[in-house]
Each structure stands twice: as C-alpha cells, then as structure tokens.
Amino acid sequence: MTKHISRRHVLAGGAASGAALLAGAGSAGAARRPSLALTGVTVIDATRSRPRPGMTVLIAGDRITAVGRRDEVPVPPGTTVVPLAGRYLIPGLAEMHAHSIGTERISPPLYLANGVTSVREMAASAVVSGWRDAIGRGRLLGPRWTIASEIIDGSPSLLLTPDDPGGAILVSDAAEARRAVRRVRAEGADFVKVYSRVPRDAYLALADEARRQRIGFAGHCPDGVPVPLAARAGQRSIEHVHTLWCATSGRDREVRRMLDGIEIEPGGYAGWFRRFHEVEWLASGAYSPDRAAEVFARLRRHRTWTTPTLSMHLIVDRPEKLSMTDERLRYIPAEDREWWRWAVENIYLPGRGPEEIAQQHELFDRRLRFVGAMRDAGVEVLAGSEAGFIYAYPGFSLHEELALLVRAGLTPLEAIGAATLGPARFLGVQDSLGSVHAGKLADLVVLDADPLADIANTTRIHAVLAGGRLITADERRRMLADVERAAKEPAGALPAAAVGCGCHAPRKAWPA
C-alpha cells in the first residue's frame, strides 16, 4: 500500500461490502405487502422488564397493528401466518456510530442481514444520501439513515493534508464556525458533526449557531473543550470514551495542561493518537469517583448522551489481537482488506513496545469499568460500533458492541435498549421505532435463542422485518451470499443497477 492512501480513508477503514438491489423496502411498496401474523413468539423490548411469551404480532403494510396473546388478537382472514413458537422477537437494532465510505461497493443489505434497521451516519456521504432516497422510494431494501454534516474540525486538522484537502470543513475562529453551521444546515445535514481539534471559542460559536439554526450537534468532545462545558453548550452526544474519562481524573489540571499542549501537523492523526494515549493513561490511572459523579450529573442534567464505541477502542487498544483470518473478511473486497492491514501496520502497531502494549491492554479494561460507572450513574448510553472502521464489520460489529456493553455492566436488556429504545428516544422517533407496540413501524428481528439469557444470542438471527417486509432465513442467507460474491468483483466492476441508486462517487473516506 502506497503512502498516497487518504489518511481519512484508513481512519474510517474503507469498508466496502458488495451491493445488491433488493426492491420493495420503502413506503412505496408497503401497501402491496401481505399482512402478516407472527404467532407464538416471545416479545422482548426495553419498555418492559419481563419478556412476553406466546404473543401474536399483527403487521399490515409497514406497521404493527396489534400485539397480544392468541386469545386477545384474532388473525384476520387472508393474513399470512408466520409460526414462531420457541423464537424471540426484538425491535430492529440501531447502529448509532457508522462511517459508510463513499463508494459504490458498500451495501445496505449487510446491515439488514444482521438485524440493523437504523443507522446514524457520522459524516456526510452522497452515496448514503442516495441510498436513503432510494429506500424511501421503494427501490432499495436497506436501513433507515440519519446523516451527519461534513465533519467540522479545527485547523490544522487531524484529517487533512495539503495533498488530501477534502472531506472536512476547517474552522479557526468563531466566525468560521458560524459559517460552517449555516452551510451544513443549508446542505440538509440532519446534525452537525464536531471533531477533535475545534478550538474552544469556535466550538462555543458553533454551539450557539446550531441553537439559532435549530440543528443538533454531536461528535467528539474537542481536546480543548472540557466535557462539562460541552454538555452545558448542548452537545447531543459525545462519541468514544477518551475525552469523557479525561474529565473524571483527580489530576485534572495536569490532564488539561497535557491536552492543551498537544500540537499536530496537518493530517497528524498518528502523532496525536500516541500523545493522547499518554493523556489517557494518566487520566484513567487517577480516576476520581467524586469528579466522575459531578461529570455524570452534568451529562444527565443537560441530556447529553454517550456512545462509548467500545468495539473501536478494543481494536486500537489491542491491534496485535486482530484476526487476519476472520471469516467475515469474505464480505470485504480485497482493496479494502489491504487498507485495513495498512492502517494497522502504519498507524496502530509502530513503536508499540511491551510497556505500551501492557498499558493499552489495561486501558481497555479501564474503559469497561468506566462505562459501567456511567451506567450506574444513569448516564444515557447509545450502542455504536464505529462500523466501517478497520476490522469493524458493518452490521456484525454492532453485536460485538452489545456484548462489550454487557461486559461493562449493562444487563442484556439494557444493552438491547441501547440499540433500540434509546436510539429512538435520542432521534425523537420513539412514537415510530424502538419497541414492539401497535402503531410502531415493523422494524423487527426474530432470534432463535433468548438474548436475555446470553447477549450473544442477538447474532442468532432467524428473520428480519424492515418496514414490514419479511426477510426470511433463506433470503437472509442469499443476501449474505450476494454480498460475498460482489466482494470478489474487481473495483468498478459492478453495474449501476447493482447498487440501487445512481450516485456513483469517487472513492472517499470519513474518519472516526
């Protein structure tokens, strides 16, 4: 791999996974779908502390029309009965931190095959916007997308180099930050994405302008912005653990001096990463329960959610543990697998001596304990896996995130809630998504085993419903087989029809 690879590309991982055109996903096809009765199934969602066995769930078009015991919910004539005795029904899962690269070869079916029916895209993408349009028109089967703005970062940026200047908006002061917010609002972004190097004065102006423009903002808490200030300024969600626990250290002044002292060259992600490791090691080693209680209370008070992305942290904390023979690599085209290896070998592995390896292994264990402390304090947690990052497989990696959240101390039901009801509440769509109730959209996952007994059972997917459209076990296997075949095609070999929308774009990448 040459040095000319986009730094933004390797940070996001370039995950491409073969596309397949599957019609009838959007509202345009809903009226033509047969009515369904899912019978004998055990319903699990985060609105109830106990599962509901032996339920009948009626679906007409794209909506659930009734949920109840067999004697409470008669099946109307002409309804297709889907017997599911011994199986479990949960709401469709939401991936709340994804980076789908701007390439015609990434595939919505890989999400749906894994029960992911909603995705929060963390950087603007013309391709994803095209998918969303095609899904809404019923031309493509895929998840529902919430799409961020182009990333807003400070200058110099971790992301951009003089020979790779695209993919982010750089702001140095308050005036530039305000213009950036107005620009992305006019471009139709669902929310503003903030990155790590936005300076404090620009950040506060961005927050104020976002309020004025009535658009939310989320993303990294910038290095120069204390977490309590970000919460007070109205940041909707803070992504990743690193800046969060820096705010909970008993050596706060020293941590702040170290953060303020980080200087980077344009595109200097690798150098920043190593410097930030030093800050994290100091901060997490001096964790203060009293300071943490103050920070957690501030997050609760200002309704600031957190997306720990433990899956991403596991990858970068323990890169030497990554499997180069993972069976899921068959869904990833050869050029993307090469980028992933390049990123590991050139960003995350160099210079790691035994002491640093031991520290970063310990850091991940501390991250788990920290997320458990947030949970105990009532901080709202969203499930996001950084899907599209190196070795974070779209669709699959969200299930890894759920398992890590349980390792951190969440119950299986709480972890499921972090990927269902929580995202619906965060996005303001709890009237339509996030639970199994009459009137909700029929985004659902049928499991072969009880996820409350073992969270790993969320991977035992029997069937998926996307807007009332039933993807059977056989169809799901065909979808994955189609993705695998497409991943073997040379880059650029797929025809336009294969991707389900006409928005081919040059290869780009978007950072974590």
Wavefront OBJ file of the C-alpha trace (Angstrom):
o trace
v 0.000 0.000 0.000
v 1.433 3.351 -1.011
v 1.806 6.422 1.103
v -0.734 8.175 -1.120
v -3.690 6.488 0.556
v -6.065 9.027 2.038
v -5.486 9.380 5.783
v -9.212 9.851 6.151
v -9.692 6.593 4.277
v -7.618 4.440 6.577
v -9.094 6.036 9.686
v -12.567 5.068 8.530
v -11.395 1.719 7.226
v -12.836 1.828 3.712
v -15.369 -0.878 4.487
v -16.957 -1.941 1.232
v -19.230 -4.879 1.110
v -20.749 -5.582 -2.253
v -24.152 -4.165 -3.127
v -27.330 -5.890 -4.225
v -30.533 -4.290 -5.464
v -33.447 -5.520 -3.381
v -36.666 -3.713 -4.182
v -39.673 -3.022 -2.007
v -38.080 -1.585 1.116
v -39.597 1.858 1.318
v -43.084 3.208 1.830
v -43.824 2.944 -1.885
v -44.034 -0.847 -1.559
v -45.683 -1.023 1.853
v -49.277 -1.065 0.657
v -48.597 -4.068 -1.608
v -47.100 -6.241 1.127
v -49.153 -9.103 2.532
v -50.462 -8.715 6.061
v -48.524 -10.881 8.493
v -49.252 -12.597 11.785
v -46.182 -13.569 13.802
v -47.548 -16.190 16.189
v -46.323 -17.880 19.355
v -43.290 -15.609 19.654
v -41.696 -14.244 22.846
v -41.550 -10.433 22.626
v -38.654 -8.607 24.263
v -38.173 -4.857 24.323
v -36.800 -2.242 26.689
v -40.205 -0.850 27.643
v -40.876 -3.905 29.837
v -38.685 -5.598 32.411
v -40.006 -9.053 31.512
v -40.412 -10.858 28.184
v -43.913 -11.564 26.867
v -44.157 -15.205 25.743
v -46.767 -16.651 23.371
v -47.531 -13.355 21.621
v -49.234 -12.744 18.294
v -47.952 -9.693 16.420
v -50.082 -8.470 13.512
v -48.482 -6.400 10.754
v -50.258 -4.571 7.921
v -48.175 -2.681 5.387
v -45.216 -1.219 7.249
v -46.870 -1.019 10.696
v -47.582 -3.224 13.681
v -51.362 -3.232 14.175
v -51.727 -5.423 17.269
v -49.673 -7.248 19.897
v -51.206 -9.670 22.367
v -51.900 -13.222 23.418
v -53.540 -15.533 20.909
v -56.961 -15.192 22.557
v -56.646 -11.387 22.521
v -55.543 -10.927 18.921
v -57.556 -12.871 16.320
v -55.820 -13.311 12.975
v -57.843 -11.655 10.179
v -58.719 -13.763 7.126
v -56.188 -13.553 4.327
v -53.282 -12.871 6.697
v -50.039 -14.778 6.128
v -49.275 -16.664 9.348
v -45.600 -16.960 10.348
v -45.359 -19.504 13.210
v -42.541 -18.579 15.592
v -43.053 -20.747 18.680
v -39.775 -21.057 20.570
v -38.344 -17.928 18.993
v -37.814 -14.361 20.247
v -38.775 -11.000 18.761
v -36.871 -7.758 19.440
v -37.083 -4.327 17.805
v -34.797 -3.665 14.856
v -31.329 -2.656 16.011
v -29.820 0.806 15.510
v -26.125 1.312 14.716
v -25.517 4.729 16.273
v -21.964 5.340 15.056
v -21.178 4.313 11.483
v -18.912 5.523 8.686
v -20.079 4.214 5.321
v -17.435 5.104 2.800
v -18.384 6.998 -0.361
v -18.060 4.035 -2.709
v -20.493 2.182 -4.919
v -19.372 -1.066 -3.329
v -20.716 -0.689 0.214
v -24.005 -2.452 0.848
v -27.137 -1.757 2.916
v -28.011 -5.491 2.818
v -25.079 -6.283 5.113
v -26.742 -4.188 7.808
v -30.182 -5.702 7.313
v -28.879 -9.256 7.276
v -27.592 -8.542 10.787
v -30.865 -7.080 12.041
v -29.664 -3.457 11.860
v -32.636 -1.472 10.589
v -31.445 2.051 11.503
v -28.030 3.686 11.089
v -26.640 7.016 12.290
v -24.039 8.017 9.711
v -21.354 10.142 11.346
v -20.147 12.069 8.278
v -21.820 13.385 5.150
v -21.910 10.916 2.271
v -23.529 11.459 -1.127
v -23.765 7.699 -1.575
v -25.604 7.169 1.723
v -27.922 10.077 0.910
v -28.620 8.334 -2.385
v -29.385 5.102 -0.575
v -31.770 6.897 1.764
v -33.611 8.400 -1.188
v -33.782 5.033 -2.964
v -35.034 3.295 0.203
v -37.717 5.957 0.665
v -38.860 5.449 -2.925
v -39.053 1.685 -2.505
v -36.190 0.996 -4.946
v -33.735 -0.365 -2.411
v -34.023 -2.512 0.665
v -31.985 -1.032 3.465
v -31.967 0.557 6.902
v -33.224 3.996 7.852
v -30.445 6.564 7.863
v -29.751 9.691 9.915
v -26.860 11.502 8.230
v -24.384 13.953 9.756
v -22.876 17.017 8.169
v -19.466 17.111 6.640
v -17.080 16.890 9.591
v -16.137 20.210 11.202
v -12.602 20.248 12.610
v -10.032 22.805 13.667
v -7.005 23.890 11.669
v -4.617 22.187 11.458
v -6.809 19.112 11.329
v -6.062 15.538 12.271
v -7.614 14.545 8.977
v -6.479 16.740 6.117
v -3.089 17.136 4.491
v -2.084 19.572 1.734
v -2.257 16.746 -0.837
v -5.590 15.444 0.537
v -7.589 18.578 1.391
v -11.185 17.366 1.027
v -13.632 15.758 3.407
v -13.895 18.219 6.281
v -14.645 21.868 6.993
v -11.867 23.538 8.953
v -12.620 26.365 11.354
v -10.150 28.542 13.247
v -12.418 31.083 14.928
v -15.992 31.881 15.860
v -16.933 33.483 12.542
v -15.764 30.461 10.550
v -17.614 28.118 12.894
v -20.872 30.009 12.444
v -20.485 29.968 8.659
v -19.808 26.241 8.764
v -23.001 25.549 10.713
v -25.080 27.665 8.339
v -23.509 25.903 5.371
v -24.205 22.347 6.537
v -27.710 23.336 7.638
v -28.391 24.621 4.117
v -26.931 21.425 2.661
v -29.552 19.388 4.514
v -27.499 17.698 7.227
v -29.524 16.049 9.974
v -26.993 17.207 12.568
v -23.587 18.891 12.824
v -20.595 16.575 13.333
v -17.837 18.034 15.535
v -14.289 16.686 15.529
v -11.334 16.705 17.918
v -9.397 19.867 17.087
v -12.087 22.564 17.008
v -10.767 25.374 19.281
v -12.839 26.399 22.279
v -14.021 29.799 21.025
v -15.022 28.292 17.674
v -16.760 25.428 19.468
v -18.878 27.783 21.598
v -19.824 29.776 18.500
v -20.725 26.542 16.711
v -22.958 25.526 19.623
v -24.670 28.905 19.666
v -25.193 28.932 15.903
v -26.558 25.386 15.976
v -29.133 26.575 18.507
v -30.028 29.514 16.296
v -30.322 27.283 13.234
v -32.285 24.660 15.169
v -29.950 21.829 14.331
v -28.355 19.478 16.824
v -24.646 18.800 17.068
v -22.755 15.711 18.144
v -19.415 14.003 17.771
v -16.076 14.176 19.537
v -15.644 16.447 22.516
v -12.729 18.559 21.204
v -9.426 18.301 23.041
v -9.631 21.904 24.225
v -13.233 21.708 25.459
v -13.965 20.254 28.920
v -16.785 17.706 28.894
v -18.978 19.657 31.379
v -18.732 22.689 29.078
v -19.750 20.575 26.086
v -22.783 19.294 27.958
v -23.776 22.806 29.032
v -23.338 24.018 25.441
v -25.903 21.492 24.264
v -23.877 18.744 22.572
v -26.378 15.949 21.961
v -23.945 13.054 22.157
v -20.265 12.577 22.924
v -18.597 9.811 20.951
v -15.906 7.484 22.339
v -14.547 7.147 25.866
v -11.284 9.084 25.726
v -12.348 12.671 26.391
v -15.096 11.536 28.749
v -12.779 9.957 31.265
v -10.203 12.699 30.930
v -12.808 14.875 32.653
v -13.071 12.499 35.624
v -9.421 12.471 36.689
v -8.222 13.584 40.081
v -5.230 15.117 38.270
v -7.462 17.368 36.219
v -5.093 20.327 35.960
v -2.224 18.167 34.722
v -4.531 16.382 32.271
v -5.787 19.714 30.972
v -2.231 21.023 30.515
v -1.318 17.914 28.542
v -4.403 18.221 26.331
v -3.772 21.903 25.709
v -0.149 21.110 24.907
v -0.882 18.677 22.079
v 0.261 20.177 18.807
v -0.133 18.462 15.452
v 0.912 18.793 11.859
v -1.843 18.812 9.218
v -3.164 15.262 8.976
v -1.140 14.235 12.016
v -3.521 11.618 13.349
v -0.844 9.049 14.180
v 1.152 11.538 16.262
v -1.984 12.768 18.007
v -3.009 9.197 18.770
v 0.257 8.484 20.583
v 0.141 11.775 22.510
v -3.439 11.155 23.522
v -2.516 7.700 24.793
v -0.217 9.389 27.323
v -3.057 11.631 28.483
v -5.477 8.712 28.774
v -3.018 6.664 30.802
v -2.502 9.490 33.272
v -6.184 10.454 33.464
v -7.622 6.959 33.846
v -4.982 5.980 36.391
v -6.128 8.833 38.624
v -9.871 8.266 38.235
v -11.796 10.258 40.847
v -15.254 8.963 41.825
v -16.139 12.426 43.151
v -15.191 14.190 39.932
v -16.912 11.448 37.927
v -20.111 11.965 39.909
v -20.039 15.665 39.028
v -19.425 14.988 35.334
v -22.083 12.285 35.150
v -24.603 14.567 36.872
v -23.829 17.287 34.325
v -24.387 14.846 31.436
v -27.724 13.775 32.907
v -28.826 17.331 33.623
v -28.152 18.516 30.093
v -29.417 15.315 28.446
v -26.099 14.608 26.796
v -25.903 11.009 25.607
v -22.719 8.985 25.213
v -21.684 6.493 22.542
v -18.713 4.599 24.014
v -17.807 2.685 20.791
v -16.082 0.018 22.850
v -15.648 -2.058 19.693
v -13.440 0.645 18.192
v -11.442 1.049 21.392
v -10.840 -2.709 21.548
v -9.410 -2.618 18.024
v -6.989 0.249 18.647
v -6.098 -0.740 22.215
v -5.227 -4.298 21.185
v -4.361 -4.238 17.467
v -1.986 -7.188 17.787
v -5.033 -9.308 18.704
v -6.855 -8.656 15.417
v -7.592 -11.751 13.356
v -6.343 -11.688 9.790
v -8.379 -14.840 9.041
v -11.752 -13.688 10.379
v -14.461 -15.381 8.305
v -16.243 -12.025 7.918
v -13.384 -10.821 5.736
v -15.087 -12.665 2.881
v -17.591 -9.794 2.747
v -14.816 -7.203 2.375
v -13.237 -6.586 -1.060
v -9.502 -7.179 -1.439
v -8.626 -3.484 -1.774
v -10.396 -2.709 1.481
v -8.731 -5.571 3.310
v -5.415 -4.127 2.115
v -6.295 -0.690 3.534
v -7.206 -2.237 6.854
v -3.871 -4.037 7.084
v -2.062 -0.863 6.041
v -3.743 1.153 8.794
v -2.874 -1.380 11.478
v 0.730 -1.687 10.325
v 1.343 2.035 9.784
v -0.761 3.763 12.456
v -1.539 1.459 15.368
v 1.321 -1.058 15.606
v 4.503 1.001 15.031
v 6.539 1.767 18.138
v 4.458 -0.370 20.488
v 6.919 -1.787 22.970
v 5.941 -4.210 25.737
v 5.222 -1.399 28.230
v 2.851 0.438 25.912
v 1.118 -2.805 24.891
v 0.545 -3.657 28.546
v -0.746 -0.145 29.217
v -3.201 -0.205 26.333
v -4.487 -3.635 27.324
v -5.106 -2.257 30.803
v -6.682 0.859 29.296
v -9.378 -1.227 27.661
v -10.249 -2.907 30.952
v -10.472 0.565 32.496
v -12.802 1.640 29.663
v -15.147 -1.199 30.525
v -15.193 -0.169 34.177
v -15.760 3.457 33.185
v -18.773 2.612 31.030
v -20.110 0.551 33.909
v -19.753 3.584 36.181
v -21.652 5.736 33.677
v -24.404 3.144 33.562
v -24.609 3.031 37.367
v -24.843 6.827 37.431
v -27.749 6.871 34.978
v -25.876 8.385 32.016
v -27.675 7.552 28.779
v -25.657 5.176 26.584
v -26.108 4.518 22.864
v -24.837 1.416 21.069
v -22.448 2.356 18.285
v -19.597 0.245 16.978
v -17.797 2.565 14.528
v -18.955 0.251 11.727
v -16.744 0.855 8.707
v -13.626 1.452 10.806
v -10.770 -1.024 10.346
v -11.973 -4.528 11.266
v -15.357 -3.162 12.395
v -17.631 -5.094 10.069
v -20.850 -3.282 9.083
v -23.803 -4.988 10.733
v -21.773 -7.630 12.537
v -19.833 -5.230 14.742
v -22.936 -3.869 16.478
v -23.473 -7.290 18.049
v -19.903 -7.133 19.357
v -20.712 -3.752 20.859
v -23.756 -5.178 22.661
v -21.598 -7.946 24.139
v -18.999 -5.398 25.284
v -21.684 -3.251 26.907
v -22.772 -6.291 28.894
v -19.147 -6.928 29.877
v -19.083 -3.317 31.077
v -22.002 -3.920 33.424
v -25.196 -3.331 31.465
v -27.793 -6.077 31.649
v -28.665 -7.770 28.343
v -31.977 -5.900 28.324
v -30.183 -2.584 28.898
v -27.775 -3.355 26.066
v -30.685 -4.148 23.749
v -32.293 -0.886 24.869
v -29.108 0.990 23.958
v -29.599 -0.233 20.388
v -33.402 0.109 20.182
v -35.463 2.288 22.517
v -32.543 4.574 23.416
v -31.739 5.485 19.794
v -35.433 6.055 19.067
v -35.668 8.460 22.010
v -32.404 10.165 21.087
v -33.572 10.697 17.493
v -37.059 11.757 18.557
v -38.796 8.872 16.780
v -39.932 6.857 19.790
v -43.532 7.081 18.516
v -42.493 5.033 15.478
v -39.487 2.919 16.445
v -37.669 1.282 19.338
v -40.286 -1.089 20.775
v -42.819 -3.734 19.758
v -46.162 -1.968 20.098
v -49.218 -1.384 17.955
v -48.769 1.651 15.729
v -44.985 1.338 15.525
v -43.119 0.682 12.300
v -42.488 -3.022 11.765
v -38.685 -2.962 12.021
v -38.102 -6.212 13.893
v -35.636 -9.060 14.391
v -36.580 -12.703 15.029
v -33.998 -14.651 17.056
v -33.552 -18.383 17.503
v -32.438 -18.062 21.139
v -33.083 -15.870 24.171
v -30.891 -12.717 24.181
v -31.658 -12.125 27.861
v -30.026 -15.443 28.733
v -26.965 -14.612 26.626
v -26.496 -11.353 24.720
v -24.556 -13.297 22.070
v -27.912 -14.713 21.008
v -28.648 -11.451 19.166
v -26.413 -12.947 16.461
v -28.683 -15.998 16.110
v -30.932 -14.272 13.611
v -33.804 -16.246 12.111
v -35.505 -13.461 10.162
v -35.636 -9.673 9.860
v -38.510 -7.314 9.105
v -37.721 -3.939 7.528
v -40.769 -1.713 7.342
v -42.998 -4.787 7.357
v -41.049 -6.510 4.595
v -40.159 -10.022 5.831
v -36.626 -11.194 5.096
v -36.785 -14.927 5.740
v -33.884 -17.099 6.841
v -33.386 -18.272 3.245
v -33.477 -14.706 1.897
v -31.020 -13.597 4.551
v -28.587 -16.338 3.521
v -28.965 -15.270 -0.120
v -28.296 -11.644 0.813
v -25.058 -12.573 2.535
v -24.068 -14.799 -0.368
v -24.728 -11.925 -2.782
v -22.518 -9.627 -0.713
v -19.771 -12.251 -0.634
v -19.902 -12.682 -4.419
v -19.909 -8.936 -5.018
v -16.918 -8.507 -2.697
v -14.909 -10.727 -5.052
v -15.578 -8.459 -8.037
v -12.780 -6.100 -9.096
v -13.279 -2.482 -8.072
v -15.563 -0.708 -10.538
v -16.876 -3.967 -11.999
v -20.400 -3.700 -10.600
v -23.021 -2.141 -12.872
v -25.070 0.824 -11.725
v -28.134 -1.365 -11.186
v -26.276 -3.383 -8.597
v -26.047 -0.564 -6.094
v -29.646 0.513 -6.224
v -29.022 4.200 -6.836
v -27.324 6.294 -9.447
v -24.997 8.295 -7.250
v -21.598 6.875 -8.045
v -18.867 8.982 -6.485
v -15.084 8.947 -6.304
v -13.700 6.825 -3.501
v -13.568 8.820 -0.289
v -13.342 8.016 3.362
v -14.623 9.591 6.513
v -12.886 9.437 9.854
v -13.861 8.103 13.198
l 1 2 3 4 5 6 7 8 9 10 11 12 13 14 15 16 17 18 19 20 21 22 23 24 25 26 27 28 29 30 31 32 33 34 35 36 37 38 39 40 41 42 43 44 45 46 47 48 49 50 51 52 53 54 55 56 57 58 59 60 61 62 63 64 65 66 67 68 69 70 71 72 73 74 75 76 77 78 79 80 81 82 83 84 85 86 87 88 89 90 91 92 93 94 95 96 97 98 99 100 101 102 103 104 105 106 107 108 109 110 111 112 113 114 115 116 117 118 119 120 121 122 123 124 125 126 127 128 129 130 131 132 133 134 135 136 137 138 139 140 141 142 143 144 145 146 147 148 149 150 151 152 153 154 155 156 157 158 159 160 161 162 163 164 165 166 167 168 169 170 171 172 173 174 175 176 177 178 179 180 181 182 183 184 185 186 187 188 189 190 191 192 193 194 195 196 197 198 199 200 201 202 203 204 205 206 207 208 209 210 211 212 213 214 215 216 217 218 219 220 221 222 223 224 225 226 227 228 229 230 231 232 233 234 235 236 237 238 239 240 241 242 243 244 245 246 247 248 249 250 251 252 253 254 255 256 257 258 259 260 261 262 263 264 265 266 267 268 269 270 271 272 273 274 275 276 277 278 279 280 281 282 283 284 285 286 287 288 289 290 291 292 293 294 295 296 297 298 299 300 301 302 303 304 305 306 307 308 309 310 311 312 313 314 315 316 317 318 319 320 321 322 323 324 325 326 327 328 329 330 331 332 333 334 335 336 337 338 339 340 341 342 343 344 345 346 347 348 349 350 351 352 353 354 355 356 357 358 359 360 361 362 363 364 365 366 367 368 369 370 371 372 373 374 375 376 377 378 379 380 381 382 383 384 385 386 387 388 389 390 391 392 393 394 395 396 397 398 399 400 401 402 403 404 405 406 407 408 409 410 411 412 413 414 415 416 417 418 419 420 421 422 423 424 425 426 427 428 429 430 431 432 433 434 435 436 437 438 439 440 441 442 443 444 445 446 447 448 449 450 451 452 453 454 455 456 457 458 459 460 461 462 463 464 465 466 467 468 469 470 471 472 473 474 475 476 477 478 479 480 481 482 483 484 485 486 487 488 489 490 491 492 493 494 495 496 497 498 499 500 501 502 503 504 505 506 507 508 509 510 511 512
